Amino acid sequence: MTLDKIKEQQKIFDLRYKGNIEFYEQITNENIEVLEHLIVCMLGEFGEFSNIVKKIKRGDFSLLDKKDELDEEFIDIFIYMIKISNQLGINIEETYLKKMKKNEEKFEKFLK
């Protein structure tokens, strides 16, 4: 599946969702709180991911014990990134390639 297909699948899901709040809304200056909400949600998922890693590091579990949970939390983060890219109109592939070109120039002396 391509990134564009993943983005489209997420958009279709979000438009179909009929809960207490809108699950898909184009982000503009007039509703910047939508972006703020998505960021808070994504940071919550980062927190859950980080908490598992903390417990692995501390010795409560092995990485293998928690790999499935880490995978799921990672994808939750990815979903919010996809949602933000859809609702803010970010072309991930194009922007990624531009940023990689900048990074290659910036870190040229460290690249082999």
Backbone as JSON, one array per atom type, in Angstrom:
{
  "sequence": "MTLDKIKEQQKIFDLRYKGNIEFYEQITNENIEVLEHLIVCMLGEFGEFSNIVKKIKRGDFSLLDKKDELDEEFIDIFIYMIKISNQLGINIEETYLKKMKKNEEKFEKFLK",
  "N": [[0.85, -1.18, 0.0], [0.54, 2.22, -0.8], [1.75, 5.39, 0.46], [-0.01, 7.47, -0.22], [-2.37, 6.0, -0.55], [-2.75, 5.07, 2.05], [-3.16, 7.52, 3.35], [-5.55, 8.29, 2.09], [-7.26, 6.2, 2.88], [-7.33, 6.67, 5.64], [-8.52, 9.2, 5.67], [-11.07, 8.61, 4.62], [-12.04, 6.9, 6.66], [-12.03, 8.74, 8.8], [-13.92, 10.62, 7.9], [-16.21, 9.06, 7.91], [-16.62, 8.56, 10.59], [-18.78, 9.05, 13.29], [-19.01, 10.45, 15.95], [-18.91, 12.22, 19.09], [-17.38, 14.42, 18.42], [-16.1, 16.14, 15.53], [-14.24, 14.18, 13.28], [-12.77, 14.7, 11.13], [-11.58, 17.6, 9.8], [-10.78, 20.31, 7.84], [-7.91, 22.2, 8.55], [-7.59, 25.52, 9.52], [-6.79, 29.04, 9.98], [-8.96, 29.86, 11.45], [-9.8, 27.69, 12.95], [-7.74, 26.65, 14.54], [-7.56, 25.3, 16.88], [-8.28, 22.71, 16.33], [-5.99, 21.54, 15.22], [-4.36, 21.83, 17.46], [-5.68, 20.08, 19.22], [-5.26, 17.6, 17.89], [-2.48, 17.45, 18.09], [-2.15, 17.23, 20.88], [-3.42, 14.77, 21.27], [-1.68, 13.12, 19.77], [0.68, 13.45, 21.21], [-0.09, 12.22, 23.57], [-0.15, 9.57, 22.71], [2.56, 9.26, 22.12], [3.47, 9.42, 24.72], [2.41, 7.04, 25.82], [3.83, 5.16, 24.29], [6.43, 5.84, 25.09], [6.31, 5.24, 27.81], [6.14, 2.46, 27.84], [8.67, 1.87, 26.78], [10.26, 2.91, 28.82], [9.66, 1.1, 30.89], [10.7, -1.22, 29.81], [13.41, -0.57, 29.7], [13.93, -0.27, 32.41], [13.74, -2.84, 33.22], [11.43, -4.26, 33.7], [10.14, -5.64, 31.68], [10.99, -7.46, 28.69], [12.13, -6.32, 25.47], [11.07, -7.95, 23.5], [8.84, -9.0, 24.86], [7.13, -6.8, 24.86], [6.93, -5.94, 22.27], [4.7, -6.1, 20.44], [2.87, -4.32, 21.63], [4.37, -1.95, 21.52], [4.53, -1.68, 18.73], [1.82, -1.18, 18.13], [1.33, 1.24, 19.54], [3.14, 2.88, 18.2], [1.97, 2.93, 15.66], [-0.4, 4.22, 16.32], [0.64, 6.79, 16.79], [1.57, 7.32, 14.2], [-0.88, 7.33, 12.82], [-2.03, 9.7, 13.81], [-0.19, 11.49, 12.73], [-0.71, 11.12, 10.02], [-3.39, 11.96, 9.96], [-3.05, 14.69, 10.64], [-1.51, 15.51, 8.45], [-3.35, 15.15, 6.39], [-5.49, 16.89, 7.17], [-4.25, 19.33, 7.34], [-3.2, 19.63, 4.91], [-0.67, 18.68, 4.0], [1.77, 17.55, 1.82], [3.21, 14.71, 2.14], [5.19, 13.06, 0.87], [6.43, 14.79, -1.04], [7.3, 16.9, 0.63], [8.96, 15.5, 2.38], [11.03, 14.68, 0.62], [12.12, 17.17, -0.11], [13.03, 18.02, 2.4], [14.9, 16.01, 2.99], [16.82, 16.56, 1.05], [17.74, 19.06, 1.97], [18.78, 18.18, 4.43], [20.81, 16.47, 3.58], [22.57, 18.32, 2.44], [23.11, 19.9, 4.68], [24.32, 18.09, 6.45], [26.4, 17.06, 5.0], [29.22, 16.68, 5.37], [29.26, 14.63, 7.2], [28.24, 12.45, 6.01], [28.83, 9.37, 4.4]],
  "CA": [[0.0, 0.0, 0.0], [1.33, 3.44, -0.87], [1.44, 6.42, 1.44], [-1.23, 8.15, -0.67], [-3.52, 5.13, -0.25], [-2.92, 5.11, 3.51], [-3.77, 8.81, 3.66], [-6.94, 8.26, 1.63], [-8.01, 5.29, 3.75], [-7.54, 7.36, 6.92], [-9.51, 10.27, 5.44], [-12.39, 7.97, 4.49], [-12.41, 6.49, 8.01], [-12.33, 9.93, 9.61], [-15.18, 11.22, 7.42], [-17.3, 8.15, 8.27], [-16.77, 8.53, 12.05], [-19.89, 9.9, 13.77], [-18.99, 10.49, 17.41], [-19.25, 13.5, 19.7], [-16.63, 15.49, 17.78], [-15.68, 15.92, 14.13], [-13.0, 13.43, 13.19], [-12.04, 15.25, 9.99], [-11.9, 19.0, 9.54], [-9.64, 21.05, 7.29], [-7.38, 23.11, 9.56], [-7.37, 26.88, 9.04], [-6.58, 29.99, 11.07], [-10.19, 29.99, 12.23], [-10.04, 26.52, 13.81], [-6.42, 26.13, 14.9], [-7.74, 24.39, 18.02], [-8.34, 21.34, 15.8], [-4.59, 21.11, 15.17], [-3.92, 21.71, 18.85], [-6.26, 18.83, 19.75], [-4.56, 16.47, 17.28], [-1.13, 17.39, 18.67], [-2.29, 16.7, 22.24], [-3.7, 13.33, 21.12], [-0.46, 12.45, 19.32], [1.63, 13.44, 22.34], [-0.56, 11.18, 24.47], [0.32, 8.29, 22.16], [4.01, 9.25, 22.37], [3.62, 9.12, 26.14], [2.16, 5.61, 26.0], [4.99, 4.49, 23.69], [7.58, 6.11, 25.95], [6.13, 4.55, 29.08], [6.51, 1.07, 27.61], [10.13, 1.84, 26.65], [10.79, 3.13, 30.18], [9.52, -0.14, 31.65], [11.66, -2.17, 29.24], [14.73, -0.12, 30.15], [14.01, -0.5, 33.85], [13.84, -4.28, 33.42], [10.14, -4.88, 33.99], [9.81, -6.49, 30.55], [11.95, -7.44, 27.6], [11.6, -5.73, 24.24], [10.25, -8.97, 22.85], [7.57, -9.08, 25.58], [6.29, -5.62, 24.61], [7.04, -5.52, 20.87], [3.38, -5.88, 19.83], [2.32, -3.08, 22.18], [5.13, -0.84, 20.92], [4.08, -1.55, 17.33], [0.49, -0.57, 18.13], [1.46, 2.64, 19.94], [3.81, 3.56, 17.1], [0.98, 3.15, 14.6], [-1.29, 5.3, 16.8], [1.35, 8.05, 16.51], [1.56, 7.45, 12.75], [-2.24, 7.71, 12.43], [-2.2, 11.14, 14.06], [0.62, 12.2, 11.75], [-1.46, 11.05, 8.77], [-4.54, 12.84, 10.13], [-2.59, 16.08, 10.56], [-1.11, 15.8, 7.07], [-4.59, 15.28, 5.61], [-6.3, 18.03, 7.56], [-3.46, 20.55, 7.15], [-2.82, 19.68, 3.5], [0.76, 18.45, 3.83], [2.16, 16.5, 0.9], [4.3, 14.06, 2.89], [6.28, 12.61, 0.0], [7.13, 15.95, -1.59], [7.96, 17.62, 1.72], [10.04, 14.63, 2.83], [12.14, 14.74, -0.34], [12.73, 18.49, 0.04], [13.75, 18.05, 3.68], [16.07, 15.14, 2.88], [17.82, 17.3, 0.27], [18.32, 20.03, 2.91], [19.59, 17.44, 5.41], [22.03, 16.0, 2.91], [23.46, 19.47, 2.33], [23.47, 20.32, 6.03], [25.16, 17.08, 7.1], [27.24, 16.48, 3.96], [30.53, 16.25, 5.84], [29.11, 13.44, 8.04], [27.73, 11.36, 5.18], [29.87, 8.6, 3.72]],
  "C": [[0.9, 1.24, 0.0], [0.91, 4.41, 0.23], [0.17, 7.18, 1.06], [-2.47, 7.32, -0.37], [-3.81, 5.09, 1.25], [-3.61, 6.4, 3.91], [-5.25, 8.82, 3.26], [-7.8, 7.36, 2.51], [-8.3, 5.95, 5.1], [-8.58, 8.46, 6.77], [-10.92, 9.7, 5.35], [-12.89, 7.53, 5.87], [-12.85, 7.69, 8.83], [-13.64, 10.59, 9.2], [-16.39, 10.37, 7.79], [-17.61, 8.18, 9.76], [-17.84, 9.52, 12.49], [-19.96, 9.83, 15.29], [-19.38, 11.87, 17.91], [-18.53, 14.68, 19.06], [-16.35, 15.12, 16.33], [-14.36, 15.16, 14.14], [-12.16, 13.89, 12.0], [-12.53, 16.67, 9.75], [-10.65, 19.67, 8.99], [-9.21, 22.09, 8.32], [-7.07, 24.46, 8.89], [-7.03, 27.76, 10.24], [-7.78, 30.07, 12.0], [-10.45, 28.82, 13.17], [-8.73, 25.85, 14.22], [-6.48, 25.19, 16.1], [-7.87, 22.93, 17.57], [-6.93, 20.76, 15.73], [-4.05, 20.91, 16.58], [-4.42, 20.41, 19.47], [-5.53, 17.6, 19.19], [-3.15, 16.32, 17.84], [-1.19, 16.81, 20.08], [-2.56, 15.19, 22.19], [-2.44, 12.57, 20.72], [0.57, 12.38, 20.44], [1.21, 12.42, 23.4], [-0.1, 9.81, 24.01], [1.83, 8.16, 22.32], [4.28, 8.89, 23.82], [3.43, 7.63, 26.41], [3.33, 4.79, 25.46], [6.2, 4.62, 24.61], [7.5, 5.35, 27.27], [6.5, 3.07, 28.96], [8.04, 0.94, 27.53], [10.78, 2.01, 28.01], [10.76, 1.84, 30.98], [10.45, -1.23, 31.12], [13.05, -1.84, 29.75], [14.96, -0.44, 31.62], [14.1, -2.0, 34.18], [12.54, -4.98, 33.75], [9.75, -5.91, 32.92], [10.98, -6.49, 29.58], [11.3, -6.74, 26.4], [10.68, -6.7, 23.53], [8.88, -9.09, 23.51], [6.6, -7.97, 25.15], [6.3, -5.15, 23.16], [5.69, -5.24, 20.22], [2.74, -4.59, 20.33], [3.04, -1.85, 21.62], [4.7, -0.6, 19.48], [2.75, -0.8, 17.27], [0.56, 0.92, 18.52], [2.14, 3.46, 18.85], [2.82, 3.88, 15.99], [-0.05, 4.19, 15.04], [-0.67, 6.67, 16.54], [1.3, 8.34, 15.01], [0.18, 7.89, 12.25], [-2.46, 9.2, 12.67], [-1.36, 11.96, 13.1], [-0.1, 12.23, 10.39], [-2.67, 11.98, 8.84], [-4.13, 14.31, 9.98], [-2.21, 16.42, 9.12], [-2.33, 15.96, 6.17], [-5.3, 16.59, 5.9], [-5.58, 19.36, 7.4], [-2.99, 20.69, 5.7], [-1.33, 19.56, 3.26], [0.97, 17.3, 2.85], [3.4, 15.84, 1.5], [5.46, 13.7, 1.99], [7.1, 13.78, -0.52], [7.93, 16.69, -0.51], [9.12, 16.82, 2.28], [11.26, 14.75, 1.91], [12.86, 16.09, -0.25], [13.57, 18.55, 1.32], [15.0, 17.17, 3.63], [17.19, 15.83, 2.09], [18.51, 18.33, 1.16], [19.23, 19.33, 3.92], [20.88, 16.93, 4.8], [23.04, 17.14, 2.77], [23.98, 19.88, 3.71], [24.49, 19.38, 6.67], [26.13, 16.41, 6.13], [28.56, 15.93, 4.48], [30.47, 14.99, 6.72], [28.62, 12.23, 7.25], [28.86, 10.67, 4.44], [29.36, 8.07, 2.42]]
}
